[in-house]
Amino acid sequence: MTSPTPSRTPMAGGFLIASGIFIGVIGGAFANQVTIGFLAGLAGGLVAATALWLIDRQR
């Protein structure tokens, strides 16, 4: 008889992407460069979400 494997819930990185975009747009608005802020926030959020995914994958 085998024991059931414990359920493991993966971590989600969508919040990091969304908050990166939000912070980037606000920062870009202060610099009158909203599009650049959006793209920088998106890039930062994607990097953070990818790092979280890699860390979670090793767990």
Predicted model as a PDB file, atoms N, CA, C, CB and O in Angstrom, pLDDT in the B-factor column:
MODEL        1                                                                  
ATOM      1  N   MET A   1       0.843  -1.170   0.000  1.00 59.00           N  
ATOM      2  CA  MET A   1       0.000   0.000   0.000  1.00 59.00           C  
ATOM      3  C   MET A   1       0.894   1.240   0.000  1.00 59.00           C  
ATOM      4  CB  MET A   1      -0.962  -0.006   1.219  1.00 59.00           C  
ATOM      5  O   MET A   1       1.806   1.354   0.818  1.00 59.00           O  
ATOM      6  N   THR A   2       0.634   2.139  -0.896  1.00 66.00           N  
ATOM      7  CA  THR A   2       1.454   3.347  -0.984  1.00 66.00           C  
ATOM      8  C   THR A   2       0.771   4.495  -0.278  1.00 66.00           C  
ATOM      9  CB  THR A   2       1.733   3.715  -2.447  1.00 66.00           C  
ATOM     10  O   THR A   2      -0.455   4.598  -0.253  1.00 66.00           O  
ATOM     11  N   SER A   3       1.584   5.347   0.290  1.00 64.00           N  
ATOM     12  CA  SER A   3       1.015   6.528   0.947  1.00 64.00           C  
ATOM     13  C   SER A   3       0.765   7.620  -0.093  1.00 64.00           C  
ATOM     14  CB  SER A   3       1.961   7.049   2.072  1.00 64.00           C  
ATOM     15  O   SER A   3       1.529   7.742  -1.050  1.00 64.00           O  
ATOM     16  N   PRO A   4      -0.275   8.401   0.076  1.00 66.00           N  
ATOM     17  CA  PRO A   4      -0.567   9.457  -0.908  1.00 66.00           C  
ATOM     18  C   PRO A   4       0.506  10.537  -0.867  1.00 66.00           C  
ATOM     19  CB  PRO A   4      -1.958  10.082  -0.645  1.00 66.00           C  
ATOM     20  O   PRO A   4       1.005  10.904   0.197  1.00 66.00           O  
ATOM     21  N   THR A   5       0.843  11.029  -2.034  1.00 65.00           N  
ATOM     22  CA  THR A   5       1.847  12.087  -2.088  1.00 65.00           C  
ATOM     23  C   THR A   5       1.215  13.395  -1.616  1.00 65.00           C  
ATOM     24  CB  THR A   5       2.427  12.237  -3.529  1.00 65.00           C  
ATOM     25  O   THR A   5       0.070  13.695  -1.955  1.00 65.00           O  
ATOM     26  N   PRO A   6       1.955  14.162  -0.843  1.00 60.00           N  
ATOM     27  CA  PRO A   6       1.393  15.425  -0.353  1.00 60.00           C  
ATOM     28  C   PRO A   6       1.176  16.402  -1.508  1.00 60.00           C  
ATOM     29  CB  PRO A   6       2.319  16.055   0.711  1.00 60.00           C  
ATOM     30  O   PRO A   6       1.977  16.477  -2.439  1.00 60.00           O  
ATOM     31  N   SER A   7       0.092  17.133  -1.424  1.00 61.00           N  
ATOM     32  CA  SER A   7      -0.220  18.123  -2.447  1.00 61.00           C  
ATOM     33  C   SER A   7       0.714  19.324  -2.271  1.00 61.00           C  
ATOM     34  CB  SER A   7      -1.719  18.562  -2.366  1.00 61.00           C  
ATOM     35  O   SER A   7       0.849  19.862  -1.172  1.00 61.00           O  
ATOM     36  N   ARG A   8       1.345  19.728  -3.351  1.00 72.00           N  
ATOM     37  CA  ARG A   8       2.249  20.873  -3.295  1.00 72.00           C  
ATOM     38  C   ARG A   8       1.696  21.961  -4.201  1.00 72.00           C  
ATOM     39  CB  ARG A   8       3.702  20.476  -3.716  1.00 72.00           C  
ATOM     40  O   ARG A   8       1.527  21.750  -5.402  1.00 72.00           O  
ATOM     41  N   THR A   9       1.417  23.110  -3.633  1.00 76.00           N  
ATOM     42  CA  THR A   9       0.874  24.218  -4.400  1.00 76.00           C  
ATOM     43  C   THR A   9       2.031  25.073  -4.911  1.00 76.00           C  
ATOM     44  CB  THR A   9      -0.111  25.065  -3.543  1.00 76.00           C  
ATOM     45  O   THR A   9       2.831  25.564  -4.115  1.00 76.00           O  
ATOM     46  N   PRO A  10       2.129  25.255  -6.219  1.00 73.00           N  
ATOM     47  CA  PRO A  10       3.214  26.091  -6.740  1.00 73.00           C  
ATOM     48  C   PRO A  10       2.978  27.568  -6.432  1.00 73.00           C  
ATOM     49  CB  PRO A  10       3.361  25.891  -8.251  1.00 73.00           C  
ATOM     50  O   PRO A  10       1.841  28.019  -6.291  1.00 73.00           O  
ATOM     51  N   MET A  11       4.058  28.289  -6.334  1.00 75.00           N  
ATOM     52  CA  MET A  11       3.976  29.725  -6.074  1.00 75.00           C  
ATOM     53  C   MET A  11       3.659  30.447  -7.381  1.00 75.00           C  
ATOM     54  CB  MET A  11       5.303  30.262  -5.449  1.00 75.00           C  
ATOM     55  O   MET A  11       4.090  30.017  -8.451  1.00 75.00           O  
ATOM     56  N   ALA A  12       2.914  31.534  -7.296  1.00 80.00           N  
ATOM     57  CA  ALA A  12       2.495  32.278  -8.484  1.00 80.00           C  
ATOM     58  C   ALA A  12       3.295  33.569  -8.601  1.00 80.00           C  
ATOM     59  CB  ALA A  12       0.983  32.584  -8.434  1.00 80.00           C  
ATOM     60  O   ALA A  12       3.517  34.262  -7.608  1.00 80.00           O  
ATOM     61  N   GLY A  13       3.723  33.888  -9.813  1.00 87.00           N  
ATOM     62  CA  GLY A  13       4.508  35.089 -10.035  1.00 87.00           C  
ATOM     63  C   GLY A  13       3.743  36.200 -10.729  1.00 87.00           C  
ATOM     64  O   GLY A  13       4.319  37.236 -11.061  1.00 87.00           O  
ATOM     65  N   GLY A  14       2.446  35.998 -10.952  1.00 92.00           N  
ATOM     66  CA  GLY A  14       1.651  37.009 -11.637  1.00 92.00           C  
ATOM     67  C   GLY A  14       1.594  38.323 -10.890  1.00 92.00           C  
ATOM     68  O   GLY A  14       1.561  39.393 -11.498  1.00 92.00           O  
ATOM     69  N   PHE A  15       1.581  38.239  -9.560  1.00 94.00           N  
ATOM     70  CA  PHE A  15       1.571  39.462  -8.759  1.00 94.00           C  
ATOM     71  C   PHE A  15       2.840  40.273  -8.994  1.00 94.00           C  
ATOM     72  CB  PHE A  15       1.424  39.127  -7.267  1.00 94.00           C  
ATOM     73  O   PHE A  15       2.792  41.502  -9.042  1.00 94.00           O  
ATOM     74  N   LEU A  16       3.962  39.598  -9.139  1.00 94.00           N  
ATOM     75  CA  LEU A  16       5.223  40.309  -9.365  1.00 94.00           C  
ATOM     76  C   LEU A  16       5.212  41.036 -10.710  1.00 94.00           C  
ATOM     77  CB  LEU A  16       6.406  39.330  -9.305  1.00 94.00           C  
ATOM     78  O   LEU A  16       5.717  42.153 -10.817  1.00 94.00           O  
ATOM     79  N   ILE A  17       4.644  40.409 -11.721  1.00 95.00           N  
ATOM     80  CA  ILE A  17       4.565  41.043 -13.039  1.00 95.00           C  
ATOM     81  C   ILE A  17       3.638  42.253 -12.975  1.00 95.00           C  
ATOM     82  CB  ILE A  17       4.068  40.034 -14.109  1.00 95.00           C  
ATOM     83  O   ILE A  17       3.982  43.331 -13.459  1.00 95.00           O  
ATOM     84  N   ALA A  18       2.457  42.071 -12.375  1.00 96.00           N  
ATOM     85  CA  ALA A  18       1.489  43.166 -12.296  1.00 96.00           C  
ATOM     86  C   ALA A  18       2.009  44.328 -11.466  1.00 96.00           C  
ATOM     87  CB  ALA A  18       0.182  42.667 -11.712  1.00 96.00           C  
ATOM     88  O   ALA A  18       1.849  45.484 -11.856  1.00 96.00           O  
ATOM     89  N   SER A  19       2.626  44.039 -10.331  1.00 96.00           N  
ATOM     90  CA  SER A  19       3.140  45.127  -9.498  1.00 96.00           C  
ATOM     91  C   SER A  19       4.333  45.812 -10.162  1.00 96.00           C  
ATOM     92  CB  SER A  19       3.540  44.597  -8.115  1.00 96.00           C  
ATOM     93  O   SER A  19       4.517  47.019 -10.002  1.00 96.00           O  
ATOM     94  N   GLY A  20       5.140  45.063 -10.898  1.00 96.00           N  
ATOM     95  CA  GLY A  20       6.246  45.683 -11.628  1.00 96.00           C  
ATOM     96  C   GLY A  20       5.744  46.657 -12.674  1.00 96.00           C  
ATOM     97  O   GLY A  20       6.293  47.749 -12.826  1.00 96.00           O  
ATOM     98  N   ILE A  21       4.703  46.270 -13.395  1.00 97.00           N  
ATOM     99  CA  ILE A  21       4.111  47.167 -14.394  1.00 97.00           C  
ATOM    100  C   ILE A  21       3.546  48.402 -13.716  1.00 97.00           C  
ATOM    101  CB  ILE A  21       3.007  46.446 -15.199  1.00 97.00           C  
ATOM    102  O   ILE A  21       3.773  49.523 -14.173  1.00 97.00           O  
ATOM    103  N   PHE A  22       2.810  48.205 -12.630  1.00 97.00           N  
ATOM    104  CA  PHE A  22       2.189  49.326 -11.918  1.00 97.00           C  
ATOM    105  C   PHE A  22       3.234  50.307 -11.400  1.00 97.00           C  
ATOM    106  CB  PHE A  22       1.340  48.810 -10.756  1.00 97.00           C  
ATOM    107  O   PHE A  22       3.095  51.517 -11.574  1.00 97.00           O  
ATOM    108  N   ILE A  23       4.267  49.792 -10.772  1.00 97.00           N  
ATOM    109  CA  ILE A  23       5.329  50.660 -10.249  1.00 97.00           C  
ATOM    110  C   ILE A  23       6.076  51.338 -11.390  1.00 97.00           C  
ATOM    111  CB  ILE A  23       6.311  49.853  -9.377  1.00 97.00           C  
ATOM    112  O   ILE A  23       6.444  52.508 -11.280  1.00 97.00           O  
ATOM    113  N   GLY A  24       6.303  50.618 -12.478  1.00 97.00           N  
ATOM    114  CA  GLY A  24       6.982  51.197 -13.629  1.00 97.00           C  
ATOM    115  C   GLY A  24       6.197  52.330 -14.266  1.00 97.00           C  
ATOM    116  O   GLY A  24       6.778  53.344 -14.654  1.00 97.00           O  
ATOM    117  N   VAL A  25       4.883  52.171 -14.379  1.00 97.00           N  
ATOM    118  CA  VAL A  25       4.048  53.227 -14.959  1.00 97.00           C  
ATOM    119  C   VAL A  25       4.040  54.459 -14.064  1.00 97.00           C  
ATOM    120  CB  VAL A  25       2.611  52.723 -15.178  1.00 97.00           C  
ATOM    121  O   VAL A  25       4.121  55.585 -14.555  1.00 97.00           O  
ATOM    122  N   ILE A  26       3.943  54.252 -12.761  1.00 97.00           N  
ATOM    123  CA  ILE A  26       3.963  55.396 -11.843  1.00 97.00           C  
ATOM    124  C   ILE A  26       5.312  56.101 -11.909  1.00 97.00           C  
ATOM    125  CB  ILE A  26       3.667  54.942 -10.395  1.00 97.00           C  
ATOM    126  O   ILE A  26       5.367  57.329 -11.978  1.00 97.00           O  
ATOM    127  N   GLY A  27       6.397  55.335 -11.887  1.00 97.00           N  
ATOM    128  CA  GLY A  27       7.721  55.944 -11.999  1.00 97.00           C  
ATOM    129  C   GLY A  27       7.914  56.643 -13.337  1.00 97.00           C  
ATOM    130  O   GLY A  27       8.508  57.720 -13.402  1.00 97.00           O  
ATOM    131  N   GLY A  28       7.415  56.034 -14.397  1.00 97.00           N  
ATOM    132  CA  GLY A  28       7.514  56.655 -15.717  1.00 97.00           C  
ATOM    133  C   GLY A  28       6.691  57.921 -15.828  1.00 97.00           C  
ATOM    134  O   GLY A  28       7.083  58.854 -16.529  1.00 97.00           O  
ATOM    135  N   ALA A  29       5.547  57.968 -15.143  1.00 97.00           N  
ATOM    136  CA  ALA A  29       4.714  59.171 -15.163  1.00 97.00           C  
ATOM    137  C   ALA A  29       5.444  60.352 -14.523  1.00 97.00           C  
ATOM    138  CB  ALA A  29       3.383  58.914 -14.435  1.00 97.00           C  
ATOM    139  O   ALA A  29       5.327  61.484 -14.991  1.00 97.00           O  
ATOM    140  N   PHE A  30       6.186  60.090 -13.467  1.00 96.00           N  
ATOM    141  CA  PHE A  30       6.951  61.170 -12.825  1.00 96.00           C  
ATOM    142  C   PHE A  30       8.067  61.676 -13.733  1.00 96.00           C  
ATOM    143  CB  PHE A  30       7.543  60.687 -11.494  1.00 96.00           C  
ATOM    144  O   PHE A  30       8.466  62.837 -13.638  1.00 96.00           O  
ATOM    145  N   ALA A  31       8.567  60.818 -14.606  1.00 95.00           N  
ATOM    146  CA  ALA A  31       9.643  61.200 -15.514  1.00 95.00           C  
ATOM    147  C   ALA A  31       9.118  61.563 -16.906  1.00 95.00           C  
ATOM    148  CB  ALA A  31      10.658  60.070 -15.622  1.00 95.00           C  
ATOM    149  O   ALA A  31       9.904  61.777 -17.829  1.00 95.00           O  
ATOM    150  N   ASN A  32       7.790  61.631 -17.059  1.00 96.00           N  
ATOM    151  CA  ASN A  32       7.156  61.908 -18.350  1.00 96.00           C  
ATOM    152  C   ASN A  32       7.550  60.887 -19.416  1.00 96.00           C  
ATOM    153  CB  ASN A  32       7.525  63.307 -18.821  1.00 96.00           C  
ATOM    154  O   ASN A  32       7.659  61.233 -20.592  1.00 96.00           O  
ATOM    155  N   GLN A  33       7.761  59.651 -19.023  1.00 96.00           N  
ATOM    156  CA  GLN A  33       8.120  58.556 -19.925  1.00 96.00           C  
ATOM    157  C   GLN A  33       7.333  57.309 -19.518  1.00 96.00           C  
ATOM    158  CB  GLN A  33       9.664  58.281 -19.893  1.00 96.00           C  
ATOM    159  O   GLN A  33       7.904  56.319 -19.061  1.00 96.00           O  
ATOM    160  N   VAL A  34       6.015  57.377 -19.694  1.00 96.00           N  
ATOM    161  CA  VAL A  34       5.154  56.295 -19.210  1.00 96.00           C  
ATOM    162  C   VAL A  34       5.445  54.981 -19.933  1.00 96.00           C  
ATOM    163  CB  VAL A  34       3.681  56.671 -19.388  1.00 96.00           C  
ATOM    164  O   VAL A  34       5.472  53.919 -19.311  1.00 96.00           O  
ATOM    165  N   THR A  35       5.664  55.055 -21.251  1.00 97.00           N  
ATOM    166  CA  THR A  35       5.899  53.821 -22.010  1.00 97.00           C  
ATOM    167  C   THR A  35       7.194  53.148 -21.576  1.00 97.00           C  
ATOM    168  CB  THR A  35       5.942  54.117 -23.514  1.00 97.00           C  
ATOM    169  O   THR A  35       7.240  51.927 -21.422  1.00 97.00           O  
ATOM    170  N   ILE A  36       8.227  53.927 -21.383  1.00 97.00           N  
ATOM    171  CA  ILE A  36       9.500  53.360 -20.921  1.00 97.00           C  
ATOM    172  C   ILE A  36       9.343  52.780 -19.518  1.00 97.00           C  
ATOM    173  CB  ILE A  36      10.615  54.434 -20.935  1.00 97.00           C  
ATOM    174  O   ILE A  36       9.898  51.723 -19.219  1.00 97.00           O  
ATOM    175  N   GLY A  37       8.588  53.467 -18.656  1.00 97.00           N  
ATOM    176  CA  GLY A  37       8.322  52.948 -17.316  1.00 97.00           C  
ATOM    177  C   GLY A  37       7.547  51.643 -17.367  1.00 97.00           C  
ATOM    178  O   GLY A  37       7.826  50.713 -16.610  1.00 97.00           O  
ATOM    179  N   PHE A  38       6.556  51.579 -18.280  1.00 98.00           N  
ATOM    180  CA  PHE A  38       5.783  50.345 -18.449  1.00 98.00           C  
ATOM    181  C   PHE A  38       6.692  49.197 -18.872  1.00 98.00           C  
ATOM    182  CB  PHE A  38       4.663  50.545 -19.488  1.00 98.00           C  
ATOM    183  O   PHE A  38       6.631  48.109 -18.299  1.00 98.00           O  
ATOM    184  N   LEU A  39       7.528  49.437 -19.867  1.00 98.00           N  
ATOM    185  CA  LEU A  39       8.413  48.377 -20.366  1.00 98.00           C  
ATOM    186  C   LEU A  39       9.448  47.967 -19.324  1.00 98.00           C  
ATOM    187  CB  LEU A  39       9.119  48.834 -21.642  1.00 98.00           C  
ATOM    188  O   LEU A  39       9.755  46.783 -19.182  1.00 98.00           O  
ATOM    189  N   ALA A  40       9.986  48.943 -18.597  1.00 97.00           N  
ATOM    190  CA  ALA A  40      10.964  48.621 -17.551  1.00 97.00           C  
ATOM    191  C   ALA A  40      10.298  47.834 -16.425  1.00 97.00           C  
ATOM    192  CB  ALA A  40      11.611  49.912 -16.991  1.00 97.00           C  
ATOM    193  O   ALA A  40      10.877  46.878 -15.909  1.00 97.00           O  
ATOM    194  N   GLY A  41       9.085  48.231 -16.044  1.00 97.00           N  
ATOM    195  CA  GLY A  41       8.355  47.497 -15.010  1.00 97.00           C  
ATOM    196  C   GLY A  41       8.001  46.090 -15.447  1.00 97.00           C  
ATOM    197  O   GLY A  41       8.077  45.146 -14.660  1.00 97.00           O  
ATOM    198  N   LEU A  42       7.613  45.954 -16.708  1.00 97.00           N  
ATOM    199  CA  LEU A  42       7.308  44.629 -17.255  1.00 97.00           C  
ATOM    200  C   LEU A  42       8.556  43.747 -17.238  1.00 97.00           C  
ATOM    201  CB  LEU A  42       6.754  44.748 -18.696  1.00 97.00           C  
ATOM    202  O   LEU A  42       8.493  42.583 -16.842  1.00 97.00           O  
ATOM    203  N   ALA A  43       9.675  44.299 -17.663  1.00 98.00           N  
ATOM    204  CA  ALA A  43      10.928  43.526 -17.673  1.00 98.00           C  
ATOM    205  C   ALA A  43      11.328  43.120 -16.254  1.00 98.00           C  
ATOM    206  CB  ALA A  43      12.064  44.345 -18.329  1.00 98.00           C  
ATOM    207  O   ALA A  43      11.712  41.974 -16.019  1.00 98.00           O  
ATOM    208  N   GLY A  44      11.239  44.044 -15.324  1.00 97.00           N  
ATOM    209  CA  GLY A  44      11.582  43.729 -13.934  1.00 97.00           C  
ATOM    210  C   GLY A  44      10.659  42.682 -13.343  1.00 97.00           C  
ATOM    211  O   GLY A  44      11.106  41.782 -12.632  1.00 97.00           O  
ATOM    212  N   GLY A  45       9.359  42.799 -13.637  1.00 96.00           N  
ATOM    213  CA  GLY A  45       8.402  41.814 -13.152  1.00 96.00           C  
ATOM    214  C   GLY A  45       8.641  40.439 -13.739  1.00 96.00           C  
ATOM    215  O   GLY A  45       8.519  39.429 -13.045  1.00 96.00           O  
ATOM    216  N   LEU A  46       8.981  40.398 -15.019  1.00 97.00           N  
ATOM    217  CA  LEU A  46       9.262  39.106 -15.654  1.00 97.00           C  
ATOM    218  C   LEU A  46      10.517  38.462 -15.078  1.00 97.00           C  
ATOM    219  CB  LEU A  46       9.416  39.279 -17.165  1.00 97.00           C  
ATOM    220  O   LEU A  46      10.565  37.247 -14.883  1.00 97.00           O  
ATOM    221  N   VAL A  47      11.527  39.274 -14.807  1.00 97.00           N  
ATOM    222  CA  VAL A  47      12.754  38.736 -14.192  1.00 97.00           C  
ATOM    223  C   VAL A  47      12.448  38.178 -12.803  1.00 97.00           C  
ATOM    224  CB  VAL A  47      13.853  39.835 -14.098  1.00 97.00           C  
ATOM    225  O   VAL A  47      12.900  37.088 -12.452  1.00 97.00           O  
ATOM    226  N   ALA A  48      11.680  38.928 -12.017  1.00 96.00           N  
ATOM    227  CA  ALA A  48      11.340  38.471 -10.668  1.00 96.00           C  
ATOM    228  C   ALA A  48      10.471  37.209 -10.707  1.00 96.00           C  
ATOM    229  CB  ALA A  48      10.615  39.585  -9.899  1.00 96.00           C  
ATOM    230  O   ALA A  48      10.681  36.287  -9.919  1.00 96.00           O  
ATOM    231  N   ALA A  49       9.505  37.170 -11.614  1.00 95.00           N  
ATOM    232  CA  ALA A  49       8.639  35.990 -11.721  1.00 95.00           C  
ATOM    233  C   ALA A  49       9.421  34.772 -12.201  1.00 95.00           C  
ATOM    234  CB  ALA A  49       7.471  36.269 -12.675  1.00 95.00           C  
ATOM    235  O   ALA A  49       9.173  33.655 -11.746  1.00 95.00           O  
ATOM    236  N   THR A  50      10.355  34.982 -13.108  1.00 95.00           N  
ATOM    237  CA  THR A  50      11.188  33.871 -13.578  1.00 95.00           C  
ATOM    238  C   THR A  50      12.074  33.352 -12.452  1.00 95.00           C  
ATOM    239  CB  THR A  50      12.053  34.311 -14.776  1.00 95.00           C  
ATOM    240  O   THR A  50      12.240  32.142 -12.298  1.00 95.00           O  
ATOM    241  N   ALA A  51      12.639  34.258 -11.671  1.00 94.00           N  
ATOM    242  CA  ALA A  51      13.462  33.841 -10.531  1.00 94.00           C  
ATOM    243  C   ALA A  51      12.625  33.059  -9.526  1.00 94.00           C  
ATOM    244  CB  ALA A  51      14.107  35.067  -9.848  1.00 94.00           C  
ATOM    245  O   ALA A  51      13.078  32.048  -8.989  1.00 94.00           O  
ATOM    246  N   LEU A  52      11.403  33.525  -9.269  1.00 93.00           N  
ATOM    247  CA  LEU A  52      10.516  32.813  -8.353  1.00 93.00           C  
ATOM    248  C   LEU A  52      10.179  31.426  -8.890  1.00 93.00           C  
ATOM    249  CB  LEU A  52       9.232  33.616  -8.120  1.00 93.00           C  
ATOM    250  O   LEU A  52      10.150  30.454  -8.136  1.00 93.00           O  
ATOM    251  N   TRP A  53       9.926  31.339 -10.190  1.00 91.00           N  
ATOM    252  CA  TRP A  53       9.617  30.046 -10.805  1.00 91.00           C  
ATOM    253  C   TRP A  53      10.799  29.085 -10.681  1.00 91.00           C  
ATOM    254  CB  TRP A  53       9.240  30.233 -12.286  1.00 91.00           C  
ATOM    255  O   TRP A  53      10.611  27.904 -10.388  1.00 91.00           O  
ATOM    256  N   LEU A  54      12.008  29.583 -10.902  1.00 92.00           N  
ATOM    257  CA  LEU A  54      13.196  28.730 -10.800  1.00 92.00           C  
ATOM    258  C   LEU A  54      13.406  28.244  -9.367  1.00 92.00           C  
ATOM    259  CB  LEU A  54      14.440  29.486 -11.286  1.00 92.00           C  
ATOM    260  O   LEU A  54      13.750  27.084  -9.143  1.00 92.00           O  
ATOM    261  N   ILE A  55      13.200  29.130  -8.411  1.00 90.00           N  
ATOM    262  CA  ILE A  55      13.346  28.756  -6.999  1.00 90.00           C  
ATOM    263  C   ILE A  55      12.285  27.724  -6.624  1.00 90.00           C  
ATOM    264  CB  ILE A  55      13.237  30.006  -6.082  1.00 90.00           C  
ATOM    265  O   ILE A  55      12.586  26.732  -5.961  1.00 90.00           O  
ATOM    266  N   ASP A  56      11.038  27.960  -7.050  1.00 87.00           N  
ATOM    267  CA  ASP A  56       9.949  27.045  -6.721  1.00 87.00           C  
ATOM    268  C   ASP A  56      10.131  25.694  -7.386  1.00 87.00           C  
ATOM    269  CB  ASP A  56       8.618  27.644  -7.130  1.00 87.00           C  
ATOM    270  O   ASP A  56       9.736  24.666  -6.836  1.00 87.00           O  
ATOM    271  N   ARG A  57      10.721  25.695  -8.553  1.00 86.00           N  
ATOM    272  CA  ARG A  57      10.952  24.450  -9.288  1.00 86.00           C  
ATOM    273  C   ARG A  57      11.936  23.539  -8.554  1.00 86.00           C  
ATOM    274  CB  ARG A  57      11.473  24.754 -10.693  1.00 86.00           C  
ATOM    275  O   ARG A  57      11.832  22.317  -8.651  1.00 86.00           O  
ATOM    276  N   GLN A  58      12.885  24.118  -7.824  1.00 85.00           N  
ATOM    277  CA  GLN A  58      13.885  23.331  -7.103  1.00 85.00           C  
ATOM    278  C   GLN A  58      13.355  22.789  -5.775  1.00 85.00           C  
ATOM    279  CB  GLN A  58      15.122  24.172  -6.853  1.00 85.00           C  
ATOM    280  O   GLN A  58      13.953  21.885  -5.191  1.00 85.00           O  
ATOM    281  N   ARG A  59      12.240  23.338  -5.298  1.00 77.00           N  
ATOM    282  CA  ARG A  59      11.666  22.867  -4.025  1.00 77.00           C  
ATOM    283  C   ARG A  59      11.149  21.464  -4.131  1.00 77.00           C  
ATOM    284  CB  ARG A  59      10.550  23.777  -3.571  1.00 77.00           C  
ATOM    285  O   ARG A  59      10.637  20.919  -3.153  1.00 77.00           O  
TER     286      ARG A  59                                                      
ENDMDL                                                                          
END                                                                             
